[in-house]
Amino acid sequence: MKICPQCDARYDSPEWVCPSCGATPPLADGYPALAIEFANAGDGFNPEYFAQLAGLEKGNFWFQSRNRLILMLLRRHAPALTSFMEIGCGTGFVLSNIASEYPAAALMGAEIFSTGLAHAARRVPSAKFIQMDARNIPFEAQFDALGAFDVIEHIEEDEAVLAQINKALKPGGIMLLTVPQHPALWSKQDEKACHVRRYTAAELESKVTAAGFEILDSGSFVSLLLPLMWLSRSMANRDSNTEHDAMAELRIGKLMNMTLKAVMSVEMMLTRIGVRFPAGGSRFLVARKVPISKVE
Ligand SMILES: [Zn+2]
């Protein structure tokens, strides 16, 4: 069900026209804008990165490996999903992979910056897109599964976002998250990327549980590359004179990218057979919306 941003009425319709009050959201870059006051603001993520990102992510070891992980977890925990929403869909790189795996599913991409939506819509013509604020998701009991991949670390009110995701899921629905891990790895790269925090496993898991979920899986990834990552970050922190660029880590040579991809392949293989690493640059988490009767 959609939730009317004007009068809070719940309604089922493919269109964004509230049957109670007649309100229809304005458009931003041609997409329904549920939080238009943020559509073009740079609060949390620089929209200019979308254009750069779209070019970089396709061959990049990190985005490819994360995509493999996401599909692996969806196949395992939501094999029959018929509806999926991605919060912070960016350029649609993840959503396009999900579209090829689940061609019959109703897909929705949401992004706070409407500039990202045009990229995404070109990549995933079958999906619907909206501009919205993750702290105020205009859906209730709508989706089988919902993903936010490297999103909630950008948002001060992450607990509110998790509660909104819970509300937007059908009972028993599946949430998939990836976040940067280990506060000790905090560096200028995090500042440039407008992160608010890096998570510990305990912090993420307790916030997810408090939002009405039961955790099905939670593990580290980018584990085998952790020593390399730590080295690169501590060098970047020490060297304060150079200009740091959130994209710099992604602009790597072909040979290096192939090597890193091979290492990540081994890690993904181990993760698939159930190995969970004690540490890693990122954390993934899969959780299920607990039926209301089970929540205290
Ligand atoms: Zn209304």
py3Dmol code that shows the C-alpha trace and the ligand (Angstrom):
import py3Dmol

protein = """\
ATOM      1  CA  MET A   1       0.000   0.000   0.000  1.00  0.00           C
ATOM      2  CA  LYS A   2       1.059   3.548  -0.686  1.00  0.00           C
ATOM      3  CA  ILE A   3       0.940   6.149   2.087  1.00  0.00           C
ATOM      4  CA  CYS A   4      -0.288   9.601   1.100  1.00  0.00           C
ATOM      5  CA  PRO A   5       2.324  12.189   2.145  1.00  0.00           C
ATOM      6  CA  GLN A   6      -0.449  14.796   2.507  1.00  0.00           C
ATOM      7  CA  CYS A   7      -3.159  13.065   4.564  1.00  0.00           C
ATOM      8  CA  ASP A   8      -1.481   9.795   5.630  1.00  0.00           C
ATOM      9  CA  ALA A   9      -4.228   7.698   3.939  1.00  0.00           C
ATOM     10  CA  ARG A  10      -3.264   4.164   2.821  1.00  0.00           C
ATOM     11  CA  TYR A  11      -4.213   3.218  -0.731  1.00  0.00           C
ATOM     12  CA  ASP A  12      -3.544   0.582  -3.376  1.00  0.00           C
ATOM     13  CA  SER A  13      -3.056   2.022  -6.822  1.00  0.00           C
ATOM     14  CA  PRO A  14      -0.381   1.972  -9.488  1.00  0.00           C
ATOM     15  CA  GLU A  15      -0.717   5.765  -9.683  1.00  0.00           C
ATOM     16  CA  TRP A  16       0.326   8.322  -7.092  1.00  0.00           C
ATOM     17  CA  VAL A  17      -3.099   9.906  -6.685  1.00  0.00           C
ATOM     18  CA  CYS A  18      -4.569   9.777  -3.186  1.00  0.00           C
ATOM     19  CA  PRO A  19      -8.252   8.695  -3.307  1.00  0.00           C
ATOM     20  CA  SER A  20      -8.926  10.448   0.029  1.00  0.00           C
ATOM     21  CA  CYS A  21      -7.484  13.928  -0.549  1.00  0.00           C
ATOM     22  CA  GLY A  22      -6.584  13.876  -4.242  1.00  0.00           C
ATOM     23  CA  ALA A  23      -2.951  14.758  -3.541  1.00  0.00           C
ATOM     24  CA  THR A  24      -0.376  13.761  -6.110  1.00  0.00           C
ATOM     25  CA  PRO A  25       3.336  14.250  -5.453  1.00  0.00           C
ATOM     26  CA  PRO A  26       5.280  16.746  -7.591  1.00  0.00           C
ATOM     27  CA  LEU A  27       7.791  15.439 -10.127  1.00  0.00           C
ATOM     28  CA  ALA A  28      11.561  15.794  -9.875  1.00  0.00           C
ATOM     29  CA  ASP A  29      13.382  15.024 -13.137  1.00  0.00           C
ATOM     30  CA  GLY A  30      10.163  13.281 -14.212  1.00  0.00           C
ATOM     31  CA  TYR A  31       9.820  11.007 -11.161  1.00  0.00           C
ATOM     32  CA  PRO A  32       7.318  11.217  -8.277  1.00  0.00           C
ATOM     33  CA  ALA A  33       9.080  13.252  -5.598  1.00  0.00           C
ATOM     34  CA  LEU A  34       7.997  12.366  -2.067  1.00  0.00           C
ATOM     35  CA  ALA A  35      10.661  14.550  -0.471  1.00  0.00           C
ATOM     36  CA  ILE A  36      11.265  17.214  -3.091  1.00  0.00           C
ATOM     37  CA  GLU A  37      12.964  19.509  -0.572  1.00  0.00           C
ATOM     38  CA  PHE A  38      15.965  17.134  -0.713  1.00  0.00           C
ATOM     39  CA  ALA A  39      15.840  16.195  -4.399  1.00  0.00           C
ATOM     40  CA  ASN A  40      18.724  18.398  -5.434  1.00  0.00           C
ATOM     41  CA  ALA A  41      20.467  18.945  -2.115  1.00  0.00           C
ATOM     42  CA  GLY A  42      23.963  17.600  -1.485  1.00  0.00           C
ATOM     43  CA  ASP A  43      23.078  16.429   1.997  1.00  0.00           C
ATOM     44  CA  GLY A  44      24.749  13.034   2.480  1.00  0.00           C
ATOM     45  CA  PHE A  45      25.991  12.272  -1.009  1.00  0.00           C
ATOM     46  CA  ASN A  46      27.331  14.418  -3.803  1.00  0.00           C
ATOM     47  CA  PRO A  47      25.045  13.960  -6.870  1.00  0.00           C
ATOM     48  CA  GLU A  48      27.963  14.658  -9.218  1.00  0.00           C
ATOM     49  CA  TYR A  49      29.334  11.284  -8.236  1.00  0.00           C
ATOM     50  CA  PHE A  50      26.472   9.493 -10.005  1.00  0.00           C
ATOM     51  CA  ALA A  51      27.874  10.188 -13.460  1.00  0.00           C
ATOM     52  CA  GLN A  52      31.377   9.133 -12.413  1.00  0.00           C
ATOM     53  CA  LEU A  53      30.023   6.141 -10.540  1.00  0.00           C
ATOM     54  CA  ALA A  54      28.024   4.795 -13.461  1.00  0.00           C
ATOM     55  CA  GLY A  55      31.220   4.558 -15.491  1.00  0.00           C
ATOM     56  CA  LEU A  56      33.368   3.108 -12.722  1.00  0.00           C
ATOM     57  CA  GLU A  57      31.161   0.493 -11.122  1.00  0.00           C
ATOM     58  CA  LYS A  58      30.625  -1.805 -14.092  1.00  0.00           C
ATOM     59  CA  GLY A  59      34.069  -3.405 -14.136  1.00  0.00           C
ATOM     60  CA  ASN A  60      35.103  -2.589 -10.606  1.00  0.00           C
ATOM     61  CA  PHE A  61      35.906  -5.567  -8.361  1.00  0.00           C
ATOM     62  CA  TRP A  62      34.092  -4.082  -5.362  1.00  0.00           C
ATOM     63  CA  PHE A  63      30.755  -3.426  -7.081  1.00  0.00           C
ATOM     64  CA  GLN A  64      30.867  -6.758  -8.909  1.00  0.00           C
ATOM     65  CA  SER A  65      31.628  -8.711  -5.751  1.00  0.00           C
ATOM     66  CA  ARG A  66      28.949  -6.894  -3.787  1.00  0.00           C
ATOM     67  CA  ASN A  67      26.442  -7.700  -6.544  1.00  0.00           C
ATOM     68  CA  ARG A  68      27.365 -11.396  -6.415  1.00  0.00           C
ATOM     69  CA  LEU A  69      26.903 -11.366  -2.668  1.00  0.00           C
ATOM     70  CA  ILE A  70      23.514  -9.634  -2.873  1.00  0.00           C
ATOM     71  CA  LEU A  71      22.196 -12.123  -5.452  1.00  0.00           C
ATOM     72  CA  MET A  72      23.524 -15.057  -3.459  1.00  0.00           C
ATOM     73  CA  LEU A  73      21.730 -13.834  -0.313  1.00  0.00           C
ATOM     74  CA  LEU A  74      18.482 -13.102  -2.173  1.00  0.00           C
ATOM     75  CA  ARG A  75      18.484 -16.556  -3.809  1.00  0.00           C
ATOM     76  CA  ARG A  76      18.927 -18.105  -0.395  1.00  0.00           C
ATOM     77  CA  HIS A  77      16.509 -16.027   1.694  1.00  0.00           C
ATOM     78  CA  ALA A  78      13.939 -14.712  -0.792  1.00  0.00           C
ATOM     79  CA  PRO A  79      14.004 -17.172  -3.725  1.00  0.00           C
ATOM     80  CA  ALA A  80      10.387 -16.493  -4.696  1.00  0.00           C
ATOM     81  CA  LEU A  81      10.289 -12.731  -4.321  1.00  0.00           C
ATOM     82  CA  THR A  82       7.671 -10.935  -6.408  1.00  0.00           C
ATOM     83  CA  SER A  83       8.414  -7.374  -5.267  1.00  0.00           C
ATOM     84  CA  PHE A  84      11.620  -5.640  -4.278  1.00  0.00           C
ATOM     85  CA  MET A  85      12.606  -2.095  -3.423  1.00  0.00           C
ATOM     86  CA  GLU A  86      16.109  -0.722  -3.334  1.00  0.00           C
ATOM     87  CA  ILE A  87      16.728   2.344  -1.184  1.00  0.00           C
ATOM     88  CA  GLY A  88      19.523   4.460  -2.569  1.00  0.00           C
ATOM     89  CA  CYS A  89      19.463   2.764  -5.963  1.00  0.00           C
ATOM     90  CA  GLY A  90      22.037   5.229  -7.320  1.00  0.00           C
ATOM     91  CA  THR A  91      22.757   4.433 -10.951  1.00  0.00           C
ATOM     92  CA  GLY A  92      20.770   1.164 -10.885  1.00  0.00           C
ATOM     93  CA  PHE A  93      23.756  -1.175 -11.011  1.00  0.00           C
ATOM     94  CA  VAL A  94      22.385  -3.496  -8.311  1.00  0.00           C
ATOM     95  CA  LEU A  95      18.773  -3.229  -9.468  1.00  0.00           C
ATOM     96  CA  SER A  96      19.679  -4.254 -13.035  1.00  0.00           C
ATOM     97  CA  ASN A  97      21.234  -7.453 -11.686  1.00  0.00           C
ATOM     98  CA  ILE A  98      18.161  -8.190  -9.624  1.00  0.00           C
ATOM     99  CA  ALA A  99      15.998  -7.547 -12.712  1.00  0.00           C
ATOM    100  CA  SER A 100      17.845 -10.216 -14.688  1.00  0.00           C
ATOM    101  CA  GLU A 101      17.612 -12.714 -11.824  1.00  0.00           C
ATOM    102  CA  TYR A 102      13.923 -12.018 -11.092  1.00  0.00           C
ATOM    103  CA  PRO A 103      12.442 -10.863 -14.427  1.00  0.00           C
ATOM    104  CA  ALA A 104       8.832 -11.224 -13.229  1.00  0.00           C
ATOM    105  CA  ALA A 105       9.265  -9.266  -9.985  1.00  0.00           C
ATOM    106  CA  ALA A 106       7.917  -5.736  -9.549  1.00  0.00           C
ATOM    107  CA  LEU A 107      11.024  -3.659  -8.870  1.00  0.00           C
ATOM    108  CA  MET A 108      11.228  -0.189  -7.408  1.00  0.00           C
ATOM    109  CA  GLY A 109      14.255   2.021  -7.067  1.00  0.00           C
ATOM    110  CA  ALA A 110      14.273   4.919  -4.611  1.00  0.00           C
ATOM    111  CA  GLU A 111      16.829   7.669  -4.358  1.00  0.00           C
ATOM    112  CA  ILE A 112      16.946  10.934  -2.469  1.00  0.00           C
ATOM    113  CA  PHE A 113      18.762  12.670  -5.339  1.00  0.00           C
ATOM    114  CA  SER A 114      16.627  12.652  -8.450  1.00  0.00           C
ATOM    115  CA  THR A 115      19.705  13.083 -10.690  1.00  0.00           C
ATOM    116  CA  GLY A 116      20.574   9.417 -10.077  1.00  0.00           C
ATOM    117  CA  LEU A 117      17.187   8.201 -11.250  1.00  0.00           C
ATOM    118  CA  ALA A 118      17.673   8.900 -14.964  1.00  0.00           C
ATOM    119  CA  HIS A 119      20.812   6.709 -15.004  1.00  0.00           C
ATOM    120  CA  ALA A 120      18.959   3.979 -13.149  1.00  0.00           C
ATOM    121  CA  ALA A 121      15.855   4.094 -15.362  1.00  0.00           C
ATOM    122  CA  ARG A 122      17.974   3.685 -18.501  1.00  0.00           C
ATOM    123  CA  ARG A 123      19.607   0.639 -16.989  1.00  0.00           C
ATOM    124  CA  VAL A 124      16.428  -0.967 -15.637  1.00  0.00           C
ATOM    125  CA  PRO A 125      13.514   0.025 -17.899  1.00  0.00           C
ATOM    126  CA  SER A 126      11.167  -2.482 -16.216  1.00  0.00           C
ATOM    127  CA  ALA A 127      11.516  -0.902 -12.759  1.00  0.00           C
ATOM    128  CA  LYS A 128       9.601   2.010 -11.251  1.00  0.00           C
ATOM    129  CA  PHE A 129      11.432   4.838  -9.571  1.00  0.00           C
ATOM    130  CA  ILE A 130      10.642   7.447  -6.942  1.00  0.00           C
ATOM    131  CA  GLN A 131      12.519  10.221  -5.224  1.00  0.00           C
ATOM    132  CA  MET A 132      12.140   9.881  -1.445  1.00  0.00           C
ATOM    133  CA  ASP A 133      13.724  10.319   1.959  1.00  0.00           C
ATOM    134  CA  ALA A 134      14.568   6.950   3.583  1.00  0.00           C
ATOM    135  CA  ARG A 135      13.468   8.403   6.922  1.00  0.00           C
ATOM    136  CA  ASN A 136       9.944   8.614   5.527  1.00  0.00           C
ATOM    137  CA  ILE A 137       9.173   5.680   3.215  1.00  0.00           C
ATOM    138  CA  PRO A 138       5.703   6.110   1.635  1.00  0.00           C
ATOM    139  CA  PHE A 139       4.752   2.408   1.727  1.00  0.00           C
ATOM    140  CA  GLU A 140       3.179  -0.031   4.167  1.00  0.00           C
ATOM    141  CA  ALA A 141       3.317  -3.855   3.895  1.00  0.00           C
ATOM    142  CA  GLN A 142       4.186  -3.528   0.203  1.00  0.00           C
ATOM    143  CA  PHE A 143       7.412  -5.446  -0.533  1.00  0.00           C
ATOM    144  CA  ASP A 144       8.632  -9.052  -0.247  1.00  0.00           C
ATOM    145  CA  ALA A 145      12.175  -7.785   0.103  1.00  0.00           C
ATOM    146  CA  LEU A 146      13.955  -4.498   0.488  1.00  0.00           C
ATOM    147  CA  GLY A 147      17.630  -3.651   0.189  1.00  0.00           C
ATOM    148  CA  ALA A 148      19.825  -0.723   1.215  1.00  0.00           C
ATOM    149  CA  PHE A 149      23.389  -1.227   0.070  1.00  0.00           C
ATOM    150  CA  ASP A 150      25.880   1.145   1.670  1.00  0.00           C
ATOM    151  CA  VAL A 151      23.143   3.644   2.467  1.00  0.00           C
ATOM    152  CA  ILE A 152      22.325   3.795   6.194  1.00  0.00           C
ATOM    153  CA  GLU A 153      25.864   4.827   7.176  1.00  0.00           C
ATOM    154  CA  HIS A 154      25.080   8.136   5.412  1.00  0.00           C
ATOM    155  CA  ILE A 155      22.084   8.846   7.648  1.00  0.00           C
ATOM    156  CA  GLU A 156      22.183  10.205  11.197  1.00  0.00           C
ATOM    157  CA  GLU A 157      18.760   8.693  12.029  1.00  0.00           C
ATOM    158  CA  ASP A 158      19.567   5.121  10.936  1.00  0.00           C
ATOM    159  CA  GLU A 159      17.200   3.618  13.521  1.00  0.00           C
ATOM    160  CA  ALA A 160      14.287   5.562  12.023  1.00  0.00           C
ATOM    161  CA  VAL A 161      15.245   4.250   8.561  1.00  0.00           C
ATOM    162  CA  LEU A 162      15.256   0.650   9.819  1.00  0.00           C
ATOM    163  CA  ALA A 163      11.802   1.142  11.375  1.00  0.00           C
ATOM    164  CA  GLN A 164      10.527   2.578   8.072  1.00  0.00           C
ATOM    165  CA  ILE A 165      11.948  -0.393   6.149  1.00  0.00           C
ATOM    166  CA  ASN A 166      10.168  -2.690   8.582  1.00  0.00           C
ATOM    167  CA  LYS A 167       6.865  -0.893   7.969  1.00  0.00           C
ATOM    168  CA  ALA A 168       7.297  -1.037   4.165  1.00  0.00           C
ATOM    169  CA  LEU A 169       7.874  -4.814   4.183  1.00  0.00           C
ATOM    170  CA  LYS A 170       5.124  -7.426   4.095  1.00  0.00           C
ATOM    171  CA  PRO A 171       4.961  -9.591   7.256  1.00  0.00           C
ATOM    172  CA  GLY A 172       7.844 -12.063   6.966  1.00  0.00           C
ATOM    173  CA  GLY A 173       9.548  -9.801   4.394  1.00  0.00           C
ATOM    174  CA  ILE A 174      13.304  -9.806   3.998  1.00  0.00           C
ATOM    175  CA  MET A 175      15.697  -6.882   4.503  1.00  0.00           C
ATOM    176  CA  LEU A 176      19.201  -6.933   3.047  1.00  0.00           C
ATOM    177  CA  LEU A 177      21.841  -4.455   4.194  1.00  0.00           C
ATOM    178  CA  THR A 178      25.475  -3.774   3.502  1.00  0.00           C
ATOM    179  CA  VAL A 179      27.425  -1.220   5.546  1.00  0.00           C
ATOM    180  CA  PRO A 180      31.046  -0.215   6.100  1.00  0.00           C
ATOM    181  CA  GLN A 181      32.441  -1.948   9.166  1.00  0.00           C
ATOM    182  CA  HIS A 182      34.900  -1.313  12.009  1.00  0.00           C
ATOM    183  CA  PRO A 183      35.017   2.236  13.427  1.00  0.00           C
ATOM    184  CA  ALA A 184      38.808   1.811  13.689  1.00  0.00           C
ATOM    185  CA  LEU A 185      38.994   1.892   9.880  1.00  0.00           C
ATOM    186  CA  TRP A 186      37.491   5.415   9.815  1.00  0.00           C
ATOM    187  CA  SER A 187      39.496   7.576   7.413  1.00  0.00           C
ATOM    188  CA  LYS A 188      39.296  10.612   5.167  1.00  0.00           C
ATOM    189  CA  GLN A 189      37.656   8.334   2.623  1.00  0.00           C
ATOM    190  CA  ASP A 190      34.676   8.033   4.972  1.00  0.00           C
ATOM    191  CA  GLU A 191      34.512  11.802   5.393  1.00  0.00           C
ATOM    192  CA  LYS A 192      34.686  12.353   1.637  1.00  0.00           C
ATOM    193  CA  ALA A 193      31.949   9.790   1.116  1.00  0.00           C
ATOM    194  CA  CYS A 194      29.782  11.651   3.689  1.00  0.00           C
ATOM    195  CA  HIS A 195      29.580   8.676   6.052  1.00  0.00           C
ATOM    196  CA  VAL A 196      28.216   9.333   9.524  1.00  0.00           C
ATOM    197  CA  ARG A 197      29.695   6.132  10.978  1.00  0.00           C
ATOM    198  CA  ARG A 198      31.255   2.746  10.346  1.00  0.00           C
ATOM    199  CA  TYR A 199      29.412  -0.027  12.187  1.00  0.00           C
ATOM    200  CA  THR A 200      30.404  -2.693  14.629  1.00  0.00           C
ATOM    201  CA  ALA A 201      28.528  -5.983  14.227  1.00  0.00           C
ATOM    202  CA  ALA A 202      26.933  -5.438  17.653  1.00  0.00           C
ATOM    203  CA  GLU A 203      25.678  -1.929  16.844  1.00  0.00           C
ATOM    204  CA  LEU A 204      24.122  -2.958  13.529  1.00  0.00           C
ATOM    205  CA  GLU A 205      22.557  -6.135  14.884  1.00  0.00           C
ATOM    206  CA  SER A 206      21.056  -4.480  17.963  1.00  0.00           C
ATOM    207  CA  LYS A 207      19.567  -1.630  15.888  1.00  0.00           C
ATOM    208  CA  VAL A 208      18.092  -4.130  13.401  1.00  0.00           C
ATOM    209  CA  THR A 209      16.589  -6.255  16.174  1.00  0.00           C
ATOM    210  CA  ALA A 210      15.140  -3.184  17.902  1.00  0.00           C
ATOM    211  CA  ALA A 211      13.414  -2.208  14.637  1.00  0.00           C
ATOM    212  CA  GLY A 212      11.358  -5.434  14.671  1.00  0.00           C
ATOM    213  CA  PHE A 213      13.505  -7.894  12.751  1.00  0.00           C
ATOM    214  CA  GLU A 214      14.991 -11.289  13.428  1.00  0.00           C
ATOM    215  CA  ILE A 215      18.494 -11.682  12.007  1.00  0.00           C
ATOM    216  CA  LEU A 216      18.929 -14.556   9.550  1.00  0.00           C
ATOM    217  CA  ASP A 217      22.534 -13.966   8.558  1.00  0.00           C
ATOM    218  CA  SER A 218      25.220 -11.430   9.391  1.00  0.00           C
ATOM    219  CA  GLY A 219      28.816 -11.574   8.295  1.00  0.00           C
ATOM    220  CA  SER A 220      31.912  -9.680   7.241  1.00  0.00           C
ATOM    221  CA  PHE A 221      33.011  -9.247   3.687  1.00  0.00           C
ATOM    222  CA  VAL A 222      36.025  -7.690   2.013  1.00  0.00           C
ATOM    223  CA  SER A 223      37.785  -9.805   4.653  1.00  0.00           C
ATOM    224  CA  LEU A 224      40.721 -11.248   2.733  1.00  0.00           C
ATOM    225  CA  LEU A 225      41.547  -7.740   1.455  1.00  0.00           C
ATOM    226  CA  LEU A 226      41.299  -6.181   4.915  1.00  0.00           C
ATOM    227  CA  PRO A 227      45.072  -5.867   5.523  1.00  0.00           C
ATOM    228  CA  LEU A 228      45.478  -4.075   2.188  1.00  0.00           C
ATOM    229  CA  MET A 229      42.545  -1.804   2.947  1.00  0.00           C
ATOM    230  CA  TRP A 230      43.884  -0.948   6.378  1.00  0.00           C
ATOM    231  CA  LEU A 231      47.271  -0.065   4.885  1.00  0.00           C
ATOM    232  CA  SER A 232      45.778   2.150   2.191  1.00  0.00           C
ATOM    233  CA  ARG A 233      43.533   3.968   4.668  1.00  0.00           C
ATOM    234  CA  SER A 234      46.223   4.604   7.244  1.00  0.00           C
ATOM    235  CA  MET A 235      48.506   5.965   4.517  1.00  0.00           C
ATOM    236  CA  ALA A 236      45.732   8.265   3.356  1.00  0.00           C
ATOM    237  CA  ASN A 237      45.167   9.475   6.934  1.00  0.00           C
ATOM    238  CA  ARG A 238      48.844  10.213   7.532  1.00  0.00           C
ATOM    239  CA  ASP A 239      49.338  12.063   4.274  1.00  0.00           C
ATOM    240  CA  SER A 240      47.213  15.119   4.933  1.00  0.00           C
ATOM    241  CA  ASN A 241      48.568  17.321   2.126  1.00  0.00           C
ATOM    242  CA  THR A 242      47.129  15.430  -0.803  1.00  0.00           C
ATOM    243  CA  GLU A 243      43.628  15.985  -2.067  1.00  0.00           C
ATOM    244  CA  HIS A 244      41.455  13.007  -1.198  1.00  0.00           C
ATOM    245  CA  ASP A 245      38.726  11.875  -3.474  1.00  0.00           C
ATOM    246  CA  ALA A 246      35.995   9.399  -2.552  1.00  0.00           C
ATOM    247  CA  MET A 247      36.331   7.929  -6.038  1.00  0.00           C
ATOM    248  CA  ALA A 248      40.113   7.528  -5.838  1.00  0.00           C
ATOM    249  CA  GLU A 249      39.827   4.044  -4.370  1.00  0.00           C
ATOM    250  CA  LEU A 250      37.755   2.966  -7.350  1.00  0.00           C
ATOM    251  CA  ARG A 251      40.101   4.278 -10.012  1.00  0.00           C
ATOM    252  CA  ILE A 252      42.539   1.434  -9.957  1.00  0.00           C
ATOM    253  CA  GLY A 253      44.603  -0.225 -12.651  1.00  0.00           C
ATOM    254  CA  LYS A 254      43.293  -3.156 -14.692  1.00  0.00           C
ATOM    255  CA  LEU A 255      45.786  -5.669 -13.319  1.00  0.00           C
ATOM    256  CA  MET A 256      45.128  -4.585  -9.741  1.00  0.00           C
ATOM    257  CA  ASN A 257      41.383  -4.797 -10.335  1.00  0.00           C
ATOM    258  CA  MET A 258      41.732  -8.346 -11.744  1.00  0.00           C
ATOM    259  CA  THR A 259      43.821  -9.400  -8.765  1.00  0.00           C
ATOM    260  CA  LEU A 260      41.378  -7.948  -6.273  1.00  0.00           C
ATOM    261  CA  LYS A 261      38.474  -9.536  -8.160  1.00  0.00           C
ATOM    262  CA  ALA A 262      40.173 -12.947  -7.934  1.00  0.00           C
ATOM    263  CA  VAL A 263      40.686 -12.540  -4.190  1.00  0.00           C
ATOM    264  CA  MET A 264      37.034 -11.512  -3.765  1.00  0.00           C
ATOM    265  CA  SER A 265      35.960 -14.548  -5.827  1.00  0.00           C
ATOM    266  CA  VAL A 266      37.659 -16.859  -3.359  1.00  0.00           C
ATOM    267  CA  GLU A 267      36.020 -14.999  -0.496  1.00  0.00           C
ATOM    268  CA  MET A 268      32.564 -15.207  -2.115  1.00  0.00           C
ATOM    269  CA  MET A 269      33.040 -18.949  -2.671  1.00  0.00           C
ATOM    270  CA  LEU A 270      33.875 -19.436   1.001  1.00  0.00           C
ATOM    271  CA  THR A 271      30.962 -17.224   2.078  1.00  0.00           C
ATOM    272  CA  ARG A 272      28.587 -19.259  -0.091  1.00  0.00           C
ATOM    273  CA  ILE A 273      29.541 -22.491   1.649  1.00  0.00           C
ATOM    274  CA  GLY A 274      28.978 -20.893   5.039  1.00  0.00           C
ATOM    275  CA  VAL A 275      32.330 -19.479   6.107  1.00  0.00           C
ATOM    276  CA  ARG A 276      31.819 -16.275   8.153  1.00  0.00           C
ATOM    277  CA  PHE A 277      34.897 -14.117   8.630  1.00  0.00           C
ATOM    278  CA  PRO A 278      35.586 -12.391  11.970  1.00  0.00           C
ATOM    279  CA  ALA A 279      36.490  -9.084  10.284  1.00  0.00           C
ATOM    280  CA  GLY A 280      36.137  -7.278   6.984  1.00  0.00           C
ATOM    281  CA  GLY A 281      35.842  -3.819   5.478  1.00  0.00           C
ATOM    282  CA  SER A 282      32.088  -4.292   5.111  1.00  0.00           C
ATOM    283  CA  ARG A 283      29.276  -6.181   6.788  1.00  0.00           C
ATOM    284  CA  PHE A 284      26.218  -7.766   5.223  1.00  0.00           C
ATOM    285  CA  LEU A 285      23.067  -8.544   7.112  1.00  0.00           C
ATOM    286  CA  VAL A 286      19.866 -10.383   6.213  1.00  0.00           C
ATOM    287  CA  ALA A 287      16.842 -10.051   8.499  1.00  0.00           C
ATOM    288  CA  ARG A 288      13.175 -11.009   8.454  1.00  0.00           C
ATOM    289  CA  LYS A 289      10.305  -8.801   9.565  1.00  0.00           C
ATOM    290  CA  VAL A 290       8.923 -10.377  12.718  1.00  0.00           C
ATOM    291  CA  PRO A 291       5.115 -10.839  12.737  1.00  0.00           C
ATOM    292  CA  ILE A 292       3.532  -8.223  15.025  1.00  0.00           C
ATOM    293  CA  SER A 293       2.423 -10.797  17.630  1.00  0.00           C
ATOM    294  CA  LYS A 294       6.073 -11.702  18.255  1.00  0.00           C
ATOM    295  CA  VAL A 295       7.221  -8.121  18.937  1.00  0.00           C
ATOM    296  CA  GLU A 296       7.161  -7.236  22.634  1.00  0.00           C
TER     297      GLU A 296
END
"""
ligand_1 = """\
1
ZN
Zn -4.168 11.987 0.775
"""
view = py3Dmol.view(width=600, height=400)
view.addModel(protein, "pdb")
view.setStyle({"model": 0}, {"cartoon": {"style": "trace"}})
view.addModel(ligand_1, "xyz")
view.setStyle({"model": 1}, {"stick": {}})
view.zoomTo()
view.show()
